[in-house]
């Protein structure tokens, strides 16, 4: 990782949205990544207080030039959840006009959840690269938790949304979830990610906020089954 690469993890209810009880309870992690030399940054999953998140990036001397959405759930992109209206990409677009990068299979889900029109979204295929300054950000389609869930890989950092946590993985009993796709994601699609890459999940659900993939593969119980049948019997 070079000094040029900018990366910051921001915990909801602590680093921003401190007075929001939903933010404190959900423990979402929002990520900013970018190029210090050009001053450009992407925000990953800017929910709860997008205005505060933009200000935090600006305080670091960078400007938000785009957003990546890991998946459509309101605690990541905004919308109504359990009666709470969470601010997200819709409110962010009222502050700054930037592209919202999503996987193609998630477009209809995000438009329905956030009321943001499809013309504000940039639909991607797995393996597409988004450039922020001189930094390449690779988008990996990782369905299972939702149809268009995606992980974001840049400079040895894997931002995983709700696809994979340090302990466990995203639920597969929600609208759009698919246990069989989750198995393929965890055991095949993410198998190409190197052991030294550091995982940064979408929630602080463990004592550590990050861990390298070698450790995750060794200790995360959802990666223990050796066959599809074993995995589905345990987690479907």
C-alpha positions in Angstrom: 0.0 0.0 0.0 1.4 3.4 -1.0 1.1 6.7 0.9 -0.9 7.9 -2.1 -3.8 5.5 -1.2 -6.3 7.1 1.2 -8.4 4.8 3.3 -10.6 5.5 6.3 -13.2 3.5 8.2 -16.0 5.4 9.9 -18.3 3.7 12.4 -21.9 4.9 12.6 -23.0 6.2 16.0 -19.4 6.9 16.9 -17.5 8.7 14.1 -20.7 10.2 12.6 -24.5 10.2 13.4 -23.6 10.1 17.1 -27.1 11.2 18.1 -28.9 8.6 16.0 -30.0 5.6 18.0 -30.5 3.5 14.9 -27.0 4.3 13.7 -25.6 3.4 17.2 -27.5 0.1 17.2 -26.7 -1.0 13.7 -22.9 -0.5 13.9 -22.5 0.2 10.2 -19.0 0.8 8.8 -18.8 3.4 6.0 -15.5 3.5 4.1 -13.8 6.3 2.2 -11.0 5.4 -0.2 -9.2 7.5 -2.8 -6.1 9.2 -4.1 -4.3 11.7 -1.8 -2.4 13.2 -4.7 -5.5 14.1 -6.8 -7.7 14.7 -3.8 -10.5 12.4 -5.1 -12.4 9.8 -2.9 -15.2 7.3 -3.1 -17.6 6.7 -0.3 -18.8 3.1 0.3 -22.4 2.8 1.7 -22.9 6.4 2.9 -26.0 6.0 5.1 -27.4 7.9 8.1 -25.6 11.3 7.7 -24.2 11.7 4.2 -23.5 15.4 4.9 -21.3 14.5 7.8 -19.5 11.9 5.8 -18.8 14.3 3.0 -17.5 16.9 5.5 -15.2 14.3 7.2 -13.6 13.5 3.8 -13.2 17.2 3.0 -11.6 17.7 6.4 -8.9 15.2 5.2 -8.3 17.3 2.1 -10.2 15.2 -0.4 -13.5 15.6 -2.3 -16.0 12.9 -2.8 -16.3 12.2 -6.5 -18.3 9.0 -6.4 -20.2 6.4 -4.3 -20.1 2.6 -4.3 -23.1 0.8 -2.9 -22.4 -2.7 -1.6 -26.1 -3.6 -1.7 -29.6 -2.2 -1.4 -30.4 -2.5 2.3 -31.4 0.8 3.9 -28.7 0.8 6.5 -26.2 1.0 3.6 -27.9 3.2 1.0 -30.8 4.8 2.9 -34.5 4.2 3.0 -37.1 2.9 5.4 -36.2 0.1 7.8 -38.3 -1.1 10.7 -40.1 2.3 10.6 -37.0 4.4 10.7 -36.2 6.6 7.7 -32.5 6.4 7.1 -30.8 9.1 5.0 -28.5 7.8 2.3 -27.7 8.2 -1.4 -30.8 10.2 -2.2 -29.8 12.9 0.4 -26.2 12.7 -0.7 -27.2 13.5 -4.3 -28.8 16.7 -3.0 -25.4 17.8 -1.7 -23.1 16.6 -4.5 -23.8 15.3 -8.0 -21.7 12.1 -8.2 -22.2 8.7 -9.8 -23.5 5.8 -7.7 -21.7 2.6 -8.7 -23.8 -0.6 -8.3 -23.9 -4.1 -9.6 -26.4 -4.4 -12.5 -28.5 -7.0 -10.6 -29.0 -4.5 -7.7 -30.3 -1.5 -9.8 -34.1 -2.3 -9.4 -33.7 -3.0 -5.7 -31.8 0.2 -5.0 -34.2 2.3 -7.0 -37.1 0.8 -5.1 -35.5 1.2 -1.6 -34.1 4.7 -2.1 -36.4 6.3 -4.7 -33.2 7.3 -6.6 -33.7 7.0 -10.3 -31.8 4.5 -12.4 -30.3 7.4 -14.3 -28.3 8.3 -11.2 -26.8 4.8 -11.0 -23.9 3.4 -12.9 -24.6 -0.3 -13.5 -21.6 -2.6 -13.5 -20.6 -6.2 -14.2 -18.3 -8.2 -12.0 -14.7 -7.3 -12.5 -15.4 -3.8 -13.6 -12.8 -1.2 -12.5 -13.7 2.2 -11.1 -10.8 4.7 -11.1 -10.5 7.2 -8.4 -7.5 9.4 -9.2 -4.8 6.9 -10.1 -6.3 4.2 -7.9 -8.0 1.2 -9.4 -11.0 -0.1 -7.5 -12.3 -3.5 -8.6 -16.0 -4.4 -8.2 -16.6 -8.1 -7.5 -20.2 -9.4 -7.8 -20.9 -11.5 -4.7 -24.6 -12.4 -4.7 -26.2 -14.4 -1.9 -27.1 -11.8 0.7 -28.8 -9.8 -2.1 -28.9 -10.4 -5.9 -26.4 -7.6 -6.6 -24.2 -7.6 -3.5 -20.7 -6.6 -4.4 -17.3 -6.4 -2.7 -14.8 -3.6 -3.4 -11.1 -4.5 -3.8 -8.4 -1.8 -3.8 -4.8 -1.7 -2.8 -5.0 -4.9 -0.7 -8.3 -3.8 1.0 -11.5 -5.8 0.5 -14.6 -3.9 1.6 -17.2 -6.6 1.8 -20.5 -5.0 2.8 -22.7 -7.7 4.3 -21.3 -10.5 2.1 -18.6 -11.6 4.5 -17.9 -10.6 8.1 -14.8 -11.4 10.3 -17.1 -13.9 11.9 -20.0 -15.2 9.9 -21.6 -13.9 6.7 -24.7 -12.0 5.6 -28.2 -13.4 6.1 -29.7 -15.5 3.4 -33.4 -15.4 4.5 -34.2 -11.9 3.3 -35.9 -10.7 0.1 -33.6 -11.4 -2.8 -31.3 -13.7 -0.7 -30.1 -17.0 -2.1 -28.2 -19.5 0.1 -26.8 -21.4 -2.9 -25.4 -18.2 -4.4 -23.9 -17.4 -1.1 -22.1 -20.7 -1.0 -20.7 -20.0 -4.5 -19.7 -16.5 -3.5 -17.9 -17.5 -0.3 -16.2 -20.7 -1.6 -15.6 -19.8 -5.3 -16.0 -16.1 -6.2 -13.9 -14.9 -3.3 -11.4 -17.7 -3.5 -9.3 -15.6 -5.9 -8.8 -12.9 -3.2 -5.3 -13.3 -1.7 -4.6 -14.4 1.9 -2.8 -11.1 2.6 -5.7 -8.9 1.5 -7.4 -7.3 4.6 -11.2 -7.7 5.0 -13.2 -4.7 6.0 -16.9 -5.7 6.6 -20.0 -3.6 6.5 -20.7 -3.9 10.3 -18.6 -4.1 13.4 -19.9 -7.5 14.5 -16.7 -8.8 16.0 -14.0 -7.6 18.4 -11.8 -6.7 15.5 -12.8 -4.2 12.8 -10.6 -5.9 10.1 -8.6 -9.1 9.5 -6.5 -10.6 6.7 -8.2 -13.2 4.6 -5.8 -15.9 5.8 -7.1 -15.4 9.3 -10.7 -15.2 8.2 -10.4 -18.4 6.2 -8.9 -20.2 9.2 -11.3 -19.0 11.9 -14.6 -18.0 10.2 -17.1 -20.9 10.8 -19.0 -20.2 7.6 -15.9 -21.1 5.6 -15.4 -24.4 7.4 -17.7 -26.8 5.3 -15.8 -28.5 2.6 -18.7 -29.2 0.2 -21.8 -27.4 -1.0 -24.1 -30.0 0.7 -22.4 -29.4 4.0 -22.7 -25.7 3.7 -26.3 -25.7 2.8 -27.2 -28.2 5.5 -25.6 -25.8 8.1 -26.5 -22.4 6.8 -29.3 -22.5 4.2 
